[in-house]
Amino acid sequence: MKKVVKFGGSSLADAKQFKKVADIIRADKDRKFVVPSAPGKRFDGDTKVTDMLIALYEKAAKGEDIHEDMLEVKKRYDEIIEGLELKNFSLETEFFEIETNLKKAPNLDYAASRGEYLNGRIMAEYLDYEFVDPKDTIFFNEEGHLNSYKTEKTMKERLTKAGNAVIPGFYGMGKDGKIKTFSRGGSDVTGSIVAGALQADVYENWTDVSGFLVADPRIIKNPVGIKTITYRELRELSYMGASVLHEDAIFPVRSAGIPINIKNTNAPEDEGTWIVESTGQKPEYTITGIAGKKGFCAVLVTKSLMNSEIGFGRKVLQAFEESNISFEHMPSGIDTMTVVVHEDEFLDKEQQVVSTIHRLAQPDAVEIDTDLALIAVVGRGMRSTRGTAGRIFSALSHARVNVRMIDQGSSELNIIIGVENKDFETAVKAIYDIFVETQVK
């Protein structure tokens, strides 16, 4: 079996965490390829190394002296090196080169990427793995997008020869020959690229939590964890604001049918969450997860016999397009069509949009309903369970929450409920209680 393992910044914040990570890797001989992030926060109020490097770049770009700031970054790495007792290892040369390059030609992507690069150097030395620099294996095109074909081909050839290797996350090489980074969270993307190129059996993503939770712990106290979730369910939850992997970090493994296992560095014995293409396993609960966001508004367009008017929906949506506003959901009836949009994007342009809708579609009326929060109830178990929507409405009614909108996709995987912003937390708790809490008890 071949496993690619990625470790987040909190898992590599100091020497103590490094040792935990090394023990995890050495405990399974199949963990052959390691993707490290830059050191994260060691304690509340601490600064991530990447943020230190970005601040350092900003100084260099203004022509200010960065030597003392560079020494502070170096101190973080020296503490890790000393804590790991790597007596014959030093990053003196690397830090001299980084400081020289930033003084000569300040570059944000280059500066931001050095946190992963340096951590990768330490990790490779500590594990006695080969170090593979992503600038030689991950490539971007002229538009700044990943060159998937070249990257996969080069990565596969390079790592097949390496055996065991450390590949830092977050960056690669741009078409212009300069270092280019992914967006924040890019180490997840790197791990997925490595796993996809190697056709790994499993992509393990190690962080500081034991997988995903059914609901936001800021709203639900100690929510239960999700054991298995499909890519489609994950997509629905992430779309509605759940803190999960970025879509770019999923595609390379999803297209190759490789499962992702979200694990906890501080509790490696926990099973974590499995993200899979599909599964025959019956879900523990009817729902897989609950997620939502505040700050929406609904534009209700009414016109008699609109269902018989060809092109009516296109005309309404064109009004939003002309104002550069994207829509989130679009529930409709025989004579009504509702377009749900982000309130902060819409309100400054509301009269422009309303005027354009009248000009293009000639509706009977256009009404605007603000102060709306959307909640997504997601779960593959909803397909085979009768009365799911009824249970949701019953729970919300009992909690005295007024439902202002409902939208269910044809996949029966997701139900979207609109409530007032002030009722958002109450609604999430009511839905969690009816589907999870009562079953746990």
Buried (B, 14 or more C-beta within 10 A) or exposed (E): EBBBBBBBBBBBBBBEBBEBBBEBBEEEEBBBBBBBBBBBBBEEEBBBBBBBBBBBBBBBBEEEEBEEBBEEBBEBBBBBBEBBEBEEEEBEEBBEEBBEBBBEEBBBBBBBBBBBBBBBBBBBBBBEBBBBBBBEBBBBEEEEEBBBEBBBBBBBEBBEEBEBBBBBBBBBBBEEEEBBBBEEBBBBBBBBBBBBBBEBEBBBBBBBBBBBBBBBEEBBEEBBBBBBBBBBBBBBBBBBBBEBBBBBBBBBBBEBEBBBBBBBBBEBEBBBBBBBBEEEEEBBBBBBBBBBBBBBBBBBBBBEEBBEEEEBBEBBBBBBEEBEBEBBBBBBEEBBBBBBBBBEBBEEBBEBBBEBBBEBBEBEEBEBBBBBBBBBBBBBBBEEBEEBBEBBBEBBEEBEBEBBBEBBEEEBBBBBBBBBBEBBBBBBBBBBBBBBBEEEE
